[in-house]
Structures are given as structure tokens and as C-alpha cells.
Amino acid sequence: MKKLIAFTAIAAVLLTACGSTADSGTKPAQTAKEVGSTKTEAGTSAETETTAAAEDNAEPSETEQAEQSETEESTAEGGILVAYFTPAENGVNDAMTSASKVNFWGEDMGNAEAMANVVAAYTGGDLFSIQTVKDYPLEYNDLADDAKAEQNAGELPELSTVVDTSGYDTVFLVYPIWWYTMPQPIYSFLDEYDLSGKTIIPVTTHEGSGLADSVSRIAELEPDAEVKDGYSVSGGNVAGSQEDIENWLKEQGY
Ligand SMILES: Cc1cc2nc3c(=O)[nH]c(=O)nc-3n(C[C@H](O)[C@H](O)[C@H](O)COP(=O)(O)O)c2cc1C
């Protein structure tokens, strides 16, 4: 009951915040490299990208092939991976009014994506967007219901993006808190990847729950990884959080 009351307050805050934008952050000269590739839709996306050149050449262009291999290439041994999930990149539409987005470095991003960009740019890590085959509804109430049902059923939604984690010693995992824990796609990620021997650092965005149960749940699911305490920023503060995140990273030795 206590939890229900707390979440009603969170929902009220979110409904007010939905669709709001705020300018923020200073984009560094050097931003992060995006890694990973799409498991299921490689053919479709190549087709979409080559539409203009389709009459001359049905194959992906050399530039596209180069881009693809660049995104699949991982940093050398000892690297840092910043893997994040945000519903804004996993929705049935990208209407500003229906997802919590922040205008960050001149782009509209989900809160978790904005934080992941800061972490990756500051640490020199590679960015990986954890995406799902299913589309999440982006209207808040529908998303809340969908996420709750998925969590109650213990579903592990199939991921559509894939990354080679072998070259990374440290994995920052960045995500919003959903119903007092990690979104189910983060559980899918931890189920799919063996992060033994790596350091995992959770970074969350939330409306009151902080890191929730993240540290202990990740430690249970990745028993041979070292899971650090992590960091969290409330959704309404993400726009102005760049300096705080960087200061925290500095304290961690980055
Ligand atoms: C389905 C859903 C459930 C949520 N549950 C919680 C929660 O239990 N505790 C909390 O503090 N915030 C909760 N929130 C708020 C989000 O964690 C917060 O708004 C976050 O900044 C959203 O990040 P995003 O833009 O990357 O989605 C929830 C949001 C959604 C959509």
C-alpha cells in the first residue's frame, strides 16, 4: 500500500513532466562512438538507407558497409562500455508529448540516453543502445501498465541490438527505474551477457526511487562481476546534471 501511494505521487510528477523540454548541457568536442548492431532488421535498415541509390546499386554502399563495421568494432581490451536503455528509443512513436525527453546537446533524448552520453563522453567509453524487438507504448499510462504487466510476468523481452562485450573491462549500465526496479530489458541484457570478471556500474534516472534494488539485483544476476554502488539523477534534474555526473565520475577515478 505504501508503495502504491508513493508511486501515485511519482506518476503525478511524471504526467506533469511529460512532453516538457529543457535546454541543457555543453556538448563536448569529442563525443562517444556508438557500437553494436541490429540483430533482426539489418536487411530492412540497409534497404531504407539505400532507397536513393537503389536504382544504381542494390548492395549497401561502401560508406554504409564501413559505417556498419565501425559500429560493430569494439574498443581495445580494457575499454569502457556504456550500455543504456530508454523507452524513447523503443517506442511505437516518437512524439515529444508522449515520452519523457530532454533536449540535451541540441537533441531530444530520453533521460537515460542523455546520462549515458555524458558518461561515455567523459570516460571515453563506447555507447551501446539496448533495444527491444517489441515496441513499448510511449503514452505514460500505457507504458506504466505494459511495464507492470511485463514485470509481473517476469518476461525477458527479446533484444534487437547486440554488442561484443569481450573488449570491455567496465560496463556502465544506464536506465530509468521502472516500478522500483530495473526495466525488464535490462534483465534481458543481464540474462544474455555474461559479464564475469568485469566491473559493472549502475547509473539510474528515477522520480524518487534512486537506484532502487539495482545493485543487489545485478550482483545476483552477475555473481562473478564486481558491482559498484552507482549513481542516480531524478528525471527533472537530468537536464542540468552534466557537471554533477562528471564530478561523480572524477571521484570514481575517471
Ligand atoms: C513504467 C514506468 C515506471 C516507473 N517507475 C518508477 C519507480 O518505481 N520509481 C521512480 O522513482 N520512478 C519511476 N518512474 C520514473 C522514471 O524512472 C523517470 O521518469 C526517468 O527519468 C525516465 O527516464 P527515461 O526518459 O529514460 O525513460 C517510472 C517511469 C515509468 C515510465
PDBQT file of the ligand as one rigid body, heavy atoms in Angstrom, charges set to zero:
ROOT
HETATM    1  C1  LIG A 301       6.771   2.455 -16.423  1.00  0.00    +0.000 C 
HETATM    2  C2  LIG A 301       7.436   3.416 -15.507  1.00  0.00    +0.000 A 
HETATM    3  C3  LIG A 301       7.629   3.068 -14.178  1.00  0.00    +0.000 A 
HETATM    4  C4  LIG A 301       8.321   3.936 -13.332  1.00  0.00    +0.000 A 
HETATM    5  N1  LIG A 301       8.542   3.553 -12.043  1.00  0.00    +0.000 NA
HETATM    6  C5  LIG A 301       9.272   4.356 -11.231  1.00  0.00    +0.000 A 
HETATM    7  C6  LIG A 301       9.578   3.964  -9.905  1.00  0.00    +0.000 A 
HETATM    8  O1  LIG A 301       9.215   2.886  -9.435  1.00  0.00    +0.000 OA
HETATM    9  N2  LIG A 301      10.297   4.794  -9.137  1.00  0.00    +0.000 N 
HETATM   10  C7  LIG A 301      10.759   6.001  -9.599  1.00  0.00    +0.000 A 
HETATM   11  O2  LIG A 301      11.423   6.707  -8.864  1.00  0.00    +0.000 OA
HETATM   12  N3  LIG A 301      10.485   6.401 -10.858  1.00  0.00    +0.000 NA
HETATM   13  C8  LIG A 301       9.765   5.605 -11.684  1.00  0.00    +0.000 A 
HETATM   14  N4  LIG A 301       9.491   6.003 -12.969  1.00  0.00    +0.000 N 
HETATM   15  C9  LIG A 301      10.039   7.304 -13.443  1.00  0.00    +0.000 C 
HETATM   16  C10 LIG A 301      11.248   7.173 -14.366  1.00  0.00    +0.000 C 
HETATM   17  O3  LIG A 301      12.244   6.332 -13.819  1.00  0.00    +0.000 OA
HETATM   18  C11 LIG A 301      11.860   8.558 -14.654  1.00  0.00    +0.000 C 
HETATM   19  O4  LIG A 301      10.879   9.434 -15.141  1.00  0.00    +0.000 OA
HETATM   20  C12 LIG A 301      13.031   8.553 -15.588  1.00  0.00    +0.000 C 
HETATM   21  O5  LIG A 301      13.680   9.811 -15.539  1.00  0.00    +0.000 OA
HETATM   22  C13 LIG A 301      12.620   8.275 -17.040  1.00  0.00    +0.000 C 
HETATM   23  O6  LIG A 301      13.776   8.133 -17.843  1.00  0.00    +0.000 OA
HETATM   24  P1  LIG A 301      13.652   7.923 -19.436  1.00  0.00    +0.000 P 
HETATM   25  O7  LIG A 301      13.366   9.272 -20.039  1.00  0.00    +0.000 OA
HETATM   26  O8  LIG A 301      14.974   7.387 -19.880  1.00  0.00    +0.000 OA
HETATM   27  O9  LIG A 301      12.525   6.993 -19.647  1.00  0.00    +0.000 OA
HETATM   28  C14 LIG A 301       8.792   5.183 -13.825  1.00  0.00    +0.000 A 
HETATM   29  C15 LIG A 301       8.540   5.533 -15.149  1.00  0.00    +0.000 A 
HETATM   30  C16 LIG A 301       7.878   4.666 -15.980  1.00  0.00    +0.000 A 
HETATM   31  C17 LIG A 301       7.627   5.059 -17.418  1.00  0.00    +0.000 C 
ENDROOT
TORSDOF 0
